[in-house]
Amino acid sequence: MYAIIDIETSGGKFNEEGITEIAIYKFDGELVVDKFISLVNPEREIDPFVVQLTGITDLMVKNAPKFYEVAKRIIEITSDCIFVAHNVSFDYRVIQTEFRRLGFEYERLTLCTVSLSKKLISDQPSYSLGKLCRSIGIPILERHRANGDAMATVKLFKILLERDFEKNIIKEALKTSDVKILKSGFLKIIDPLPTDAGIFYLHNENGDIIYIGKSKNIRKKVSNFFLQTNKTGLYIQQNVHSVSYEKTGNELFATIKHYQEITNNKPLLNKRILNHAKKVTFSNDHFLIIDKGRNISEKSVIMIENNNLTGFGYVELHYQINNIEVLKTLITPIENSAQLRNLVKDHLIKRRVEKIVRF
């Protein structure tokens, strides 16, 4: 049995969102056997951007039930069900957070229709719910409303079940919830972490850095350490006390920062960096690597001069990129090591960046 769920939230800071609308369809694989749809009073103001996106206003939810008033119904309709959603990590996290505010640990197996769609409906230009459904002919009557999106996810999930002939992918995609596997102390460490690209530092109880990692999803990477049974994973589980992090906006910046931080801090669990890499040259002597920044108004820039990495940083204005002398005053100098040049060139070969600008 599946509980196919979509929520809308108030927006705001990570883990401070409140649910404004929820729709749950209990699905037996062929038919919807129960449903629950309701506006919810989030007990906080709804972000103006969210109001424009969903059409849900503060006035609409003013007299709606608060989460604690619908919590029992959510538990009942999802009991003994697999929690299914499009980008399930978001819906599941927010609902778990709401239950934790009530002092209750909400635990379900989860299934993500984004991950399944990528395996079973290949070569799609986008796997967002709206664009994917439009591409395969599923109508969405109320986009960015819980009921419309949940019903579209039901129809999508039915197609996915039909395409998974031997049910192997469904079985592989089922993941036991973090709550069932992780100790409560680990959850307190993981919950505040972002899902953005960046680097992270694992600290022991004295504040010492025992490991520095990088990932395009910081929260997911740290969570994986708490599920591992190898020597390194067990050591981290026994010794980690806190996690700090730095968002970088993209994987290449995370790679550069990761290299620098390991070189400078030499953490216990990181492998020693070898500095005998072969000499690397780029195809152009002088160019800029432009990629995503840490927010929508920002760009990251890496400067290459005479085949050497000379600096990197973030800018918000186009003229800062177009004026090399201005740019040089904004970027942070990089120690030009052969190993780091290897890492950058390897990234450019294997992955895309937004653009390369010669100067």
C-alpha positions as CSV (number, residue, x, y, z in Angstrom):
1,M,0.0,0.0,0.0
2,Y,1.2,3.5,-0.9
3,A,0.5,6.9,0.6
4,I,1.1,9.4,-2.3
5,I,1.6,12.8,-0.8
6,D,2.1,16.4,-1.8
7,I,2.4,19.4,0.5
8,E,2.7,23.2,0.1
9,T,4.6,25.2,2.7
10,S,4.9,28.7,3.9
11,G,8.5,29.0,2.6
12,G,11.2,30.6,4.7
13,K,14.3,29.3,6.3
14,F,15.3,25.6,6.1
15,N,13.4,23.5,8.8
16,E,11.3,26.6,9.8
17,E,8.7,26.1,7.1
18,G,5.1,25.3,8.0
19,I,2.7,23.3,6.0
20,T,-0.1,25.3,4.3
21,E,-1.8,22.5,2.4
22,I,-1.6,18.7,2.3
23,A,-3.1,16.0,0.0
24,I,-2.7,12.3,0.6
25,Y,-4.0,9.6,-1.7
26,K,-3.9,6.0,-0.3
27,F,-3.2,3.9,-3.4
28,D,-3.2,0.1,-3.6
29,G,-1.3,-0.1,-6.9
30,E,-4.5,0.1,-9.0
31,L,-7.0,2.2,-7.2
32,V,-7.2,5.1,-4.7
33,V,-8.8,3.6,-1.6
34,D,-8.8,6.7,0.7
35,K,-7.8,10.3,0.5
36,F,-7.2,13.3,2.8
37,I,-7.0,16.9,1.5
38,S,-6.9,20.0,3.7
39,L,-5.5,23.5,4.0
40,V,-3.4,23.9,7.1
41,N,-2.7,26.9,9.2
42,P,1.1,27.1,9.4
43,E,1.0,29.5,12.3
44,R,3.5,31.8,10.5
45,E,3.3,34.2,7.6
46,I,3.4,32.8,4.1
47,D,6.4,34.1,2.0
48,P,5.2,36.4,-0.8
49,F,6.9,34.4,-3.4
50,V,5.0,31.3,-2.2
51,V,1.7,33.2,-2.3
52,Q,2.4,34.1,-5.9
53,L,3.4,30.5,-6.8
54,T,0.6,28.6,-5.1
55,G,-2.2,31.2,-4.7
56,I,-2.5,30.2,-1.0
57,T,-2.8,33.4,1.2
58,D,-2.6,34.0,4.9
59,L,-6.3,34.8,4.8
60,M,-7.1,31.4,3.2
61,V,-5.4,29.5,6.0
62,K,-6.4,31.7,8.9
63,N,-9.3,29.5,10.0
64,A,-7.8,26.2,8.6
65,P,-6.9,23.5,11.1
66,K,-3.4,23.7,12.6
67,F,-1.0,20.8,12.0
68,Y,-1.7,19.2,15.4
69,E,-5.4,19.0,14.5
70,V,-4.7,17.0,11.3
71,A,-1.7,15.0,12.7
72,K,-3.9,12.0,13.8
73,R,-5.5,11.7,10.4
74,I,-2.1,11.8,8.7
75,I,-0.8,9.0,10.9
76,E,-3.9,6.9,10.2
77,I,-4.1,7.2,6.4
78,T,-0.3,6.6,6.0
79,S,-0.1,3.7,8.5
80,D,1.5,0.6,7.0
81,C,2.1,2.6,3.8
82,I,5.1,3.5,1.8
83,F,5.5,7.3,1.7
84,V,5.6,8.3,-2.0
85,A,6.3,11.8,-3.3
86,H,7.9,13.7,-6.2
87,N,11.2,14.7,-4.6
88,V,10.3,12.8,-1.5
89,S,13.1,14.1,0.7
90,F,11.4,17.5,0.8
91,D,7.9,16.4,1.7
92,Y,9.1,13.7,4.1
93,R,11.5,16.1,5.9
94,V,8.9,18.8,6.4
95,I,6.3,16.4,7.7
96,Q,8.8,14.8,10.0
97,T,9.7,18.3,11.3
98,E,6.1,19.1,12.0
99,F,5.7,15.9,14.0
100,R,8.9,16.5,15.9
101,R,7.5,19.8,17.0
102,L,4.7,17.8,18.6
103,G,7.2,15.5,20.2
104,F,6.4,12.5,17.9
105,E,8.8,10.7,15.6
106,Y,7.1,10.0,12.3
107,E,8.7,7.0,10.6
108,R,7.8,5.6,7.1
109,L,9.6,3.8,4.3
110,T,10.0,6.3,1.4
111,L,9.9,6.2,-2.4
112,C,10.8,9.0,-4.8
113,T,9.1,9.3,-8.1
114,V,11.9,11.6,-9.4
115,S,14.5,8.9,-9.0
116,L,12.2,6.2,-10.4
117,S,11.3,8.4,-13.4
118,K,14.9,8.9,-14.3
119,K,15.3,5.1,-14.4
120,L,12.0,4.2,-16.1
121,I,11.2,7.2,-18.3
122,S,14.6,8.0,-19.8
123,D,15.8,10.9,-21.9
124,Q,13.4,13.6,-20.6
125,P,14.6,17.2,-20.7
126,S,13.3,17.8,-17.2
127,Y,12.0,15.6,-14.3
128,S,10.2,18.4,-12.5
129,L,6.6,17.3,-11.9
130,G,5.0,19.8,-14.2
131,K,7.3,19.4,-17.2
132,L,7.5,15.6,-16.9
133,C,3.7,15.2,-16.7
134,R,3.3,17.5,-19.7
135,S,5.9,15.5,-21.7
136,I,4.1,12.2,-21.1
137,G,0.5,13.5,-21.3
138,I,-0.6,13.6,-17.7
139,P,-2.8,16.6,-17.0
140,I,-2.4,18.7,-13.9
141,L,-5.5,20.6,-13.0
142,E,-4.0,22.6,-10.1
143,R,-0.3,23.0,-10.5
144,H,1.5,24.0,-7.2
145,R,-1.5,23.0,-5.2
146,A,-1.3,19.9,-3.1
147,N,-4.4,18.2,-4.5
148,G,-3.5,18.8,-8.1
149,D,0.2,17.8,-7.7
150,A,-0.7,14.7,-5.6
151,M,-3.2,13.4,-8.1
152,A,-0.7,13.9,-10.9
153,T,1.9,12.0,-8.9
154,V,-0.7,9.2,-8.5
155,K,-1.1,8.9,-12.3
156,L,2.7,9.1,-12.8
157,F,3.4,6.5,-10.1
158,K,0.8,4.1,-11.8
159,I,2.8,4.4,-15.0
160,L,6.0,3.7,-13.2
161,L,4.6,0.6,-11.6
162,E,3.5,-0.6,-15.0
163,R,6.9,-0.1,-16.5
164,D,8.8,-1.8,-13.8
165,F,7.8,-5.3,-15.0
166,E,9.8,-7.3,-12.4
167,K,9.5,-4.7,-9.6
168,N,13.3,-4.8,-9.1
169,I,13.6,-1.0,-9.3
170,I,10.8,-0.4,-6.9
171,K,12.5,-2.8,-4.4
172,E,15.8,-1.1,-4.9
173,A,14.3,2.4,-4.5
174,L,12.7,1.7,-1.2
175,K,14.8,3.2,1.5
176,T,14.3,2.7,5.2
177,S,13.8,6.1,6.8
178,D,16.7,7.8,8.5
179,V,14.8,7.7,11.8
180,K,14.8,3.9,11.9
181,I,18.5,3.6,11.2
182,L,20.1,6.7,12.8
183,K,20.4,7.5,16.4
184,S,18.5,10.5,17.6
185,G,21.8,12.3,18.2
186,F,22.8,11.9,14.6
187,L,19.5,13.3,13.4
188,K,20.1,16.4,15.4
189,I,23.4,16.8,13.6
190,I,21.9,16.1,10.1
191,D,18.7,18.1,10.2
192,P,20.2,21.6,10.0
193,L,22.5,20.7,7.1
194,P,21.6,22.1,3.6
195,T,21.1,20.0,0.5
196,D,23.4,22.4,-1.5
197,A,26.9,21.9,-3.0
198,G,29.8,22.7,-0.7
199,I,32.3,21.4,1.8
200,F,31.7,20.1,5.4
201,Y,33.8,19.6,8.5
202,L,33.2,16.8,11.0
203,H,34.3,17.8,14.5
204,N,35.0,15.8,17.6
205,E,33.8,16.9,21.1
206,N,36.9,19.1,21.4
207,G,36.1,20.9,18.2
208,D,39.0,19.4,16.3
209,I,38.4,18.6,12.6
210,I,38.6,14.9,12.0
211,Y,37.3,14.9,8.4
212,I,36.7,17.3,5.6
213,G,34.3,16.3,2.8
214,K,32.7,17.8,-0.3
215,S,29.5,17.0,-2.1
216,K,26.8,18.4,-4.4
217,N,24.4,17.6,-1.5
218,I,26.0,18.2,1.9
219,R,23.2,16.7,3.9
220,K,23.0,13.5,1.9
221,K,26.8,12.9,2.1
222,V,26.9,13.4,5.8
223,S,23.9,11.2,6.3
224,N,25.7,8.4,4.4
225,F,28.6,8.4,6.9
226,F,26.1,7.6,9.7
227,L,24.8,4.6,7.8
228,Q,28.2,3.0,6.9
229,T,29.6,-0.1,8.6
230,N,33.2,0.2,7.4
231,K,36.1,1.3,9.6
232,T,36.0,5.0,8.7
233,G,32.2,5.2,9.1
234,L,32.2,3.5,12.5
235,Y,35.0,5.8,13.7
236,I,33.0,8.9,12.6
237,Q,29.9,7.6,14.3
238,Q,31.8,7.1,17.5
239,N,33.7,10.4,17.5
240,V,31.7,13.0,15.6
241,H,30.1,15.7,17.8
242,S,29.2,18.4,15.4
243,V,29.2,19.4,11.7
244,S,30.0,22.8,10.2
245,Y,29.8,23.6,6.5
246,E,30.4,26.1,3.7
247,K,28.2,26.4,0.6
248,T,30.1,26.8,-2.6
249,G,27.3,27.0,-5.2
250,N,28.8,24.3,-7.5
251,E,31.0,21.2,-7.5
252,L,34.1,22.8,-8.9
253,F,34.4,25.4,-6.2
254,A,33.7,22.6,-3.7
255,T,36.6,20.7,-5.2
256,I,39.0,23.7,-4.9
257,K,38.0,24.5,-1.4
258,H,38.2,20.9,-0.4
259,Y,41.8,20.6,-1.7
260,Q,42.8,23.8,0.1
261,E,41.2,22.9,3.4
262,I,42.7,19.4,3.5
263,T,46.1,20.9,2.7
264,N,45.9,23.5,5.4
265,N,44.2,21.4,8.1
266,K,45.4,17.8,7.5
267,P,42.5,16.1,9.2
268,L,43.0,12.6,10.7
269,L,40.7,10.7,8.3
270,N,41.5,12.4,5.0
271,K,44.0,10.8,2.7
272,R,47.2,12.7,2.4
273,I,47.3,14.8,-0.8
274,L,50.2,13.9,-3.2
275,N,51.9,16.8,-4.8
276,H,53.8,15.0,-7.6
277,A,51.1,15.4,-10.3
278,K,52.2,15.8,-13.8
279,K,52.3,19.2,-15.4
280,V,48.9,20.3,-16.8
281,T,48.3,22.9,-19.5
282,F,44.9,24.2,-20.5
283,S,43.7,24.7,-24.1
284,N,43.7,28.5,-23.6
285,D,46.4,30.6,-21.8
286,H,44.0,33.2,-20.3
287,F,40.4,32.5,-19.5
288,L,37.7,32.6,-16.9
289,I,35.5,29.7,-15.7
290,I,32.0,31.0,-14.9
291,D,29.5,28.9,-13.0
292,K,26.7,29.1,-10.6
293,G,27.1,31.0,-7.3
294,R,25.7,30.4,-3.9
295,N,22.4,32.2,-4.8
296,I,20.5,33.2,-7.9
297,S,22.1,36.7,-8.2
298,E,25.7,35.4,-7.8
299,K,28.3,33.9,-10.2
300,S,31.4,32.0,-9.4
301,V,34.6,32.8,-11.2
302,I,38.0,31.0,-11.6
303,M,40.8,32.9,-13.3
304,I,43.5,31.1,-15.4
305,E,46.5,33.2,-16.5
306,N,49.4,31.8,-18.4
307,N,48.0,28.3,-17.8
308,N,48.1,28.9,-14.0
309,L,45.2,29.1,-11.6
310,T,45.6,32.6,-10.1
311,G,42.4,33.1,-8.2
312,F,38.7,32.4,-7.6
313,G,35.7,34.1,-6.0
314,Y,32.1,35.3,-6.4
315,V,30.7,38.3,-8.2
316,E,27.2,39.7,-8.6
317,L,27.7,42.2,-11.5
318,H,28.5,41.5,-15.1
319,Y,31.0,44.4,-15.3
320,Q,33.0,42.8,-12.6
321,I,33.6,39.9,-14.9
322,N,34.1,42.0,-18.0
323,N,36.7,44.2,-16.3
324,I,39.7,42.0,-15.6
325,E,41.4,44.6,-13.4
326,V,38.3,45.0,-11.2
327,L,37.9,41.2,-11.1
328,K,41.5,40.7,-9.8
329,T,40.7,42.9,-6.8
330,L,37.7,40.7,-5.9
331,I,39.0,37.2,-6.3
332,T,41.0,35.2,-3.7
333,P,44.5,34.2,-4.9
334,I,45.1,30.4,-5.3
335,E,48.4,28.6,-4.6
336,N,49.1,27.3,-8.1
337,S,49.8,23.6,-7.5
338,A,50.0,20.9,-10.2
339,Q,47.5,18.8,-8.2
340,L,44.9,21.5,-8.1
341,R,45.4,22.2,-11.9
342,N,44.7,18.5,-12.4
343,L,41.5,18.6,-10.4
344,V,40.2,21.7,-12.3
345,K,41.1,20.3,-15.7
346,D,39.6,16.9,-14.9
347,H,36.4,18.7,-13.9
348,L,36.3,20.6,-17.1
349,I,36.7,17.4,-19.1
350,K,34.0,15.4,-17.3
351,R,31.4,18.0,-16.3
352,R,29.9,21.1,-17.7
353,V,30.2,24.7,-16.4
354,E,28.1,27.6,-17.4
355,K,30.7,29.2,-19.7
356,I,34.3,29.8,-20.5
357,V,35.4,33.4,-21.2
358,R,38.7,34.2,-22.9
359,F,40.5,37.4,-22.1
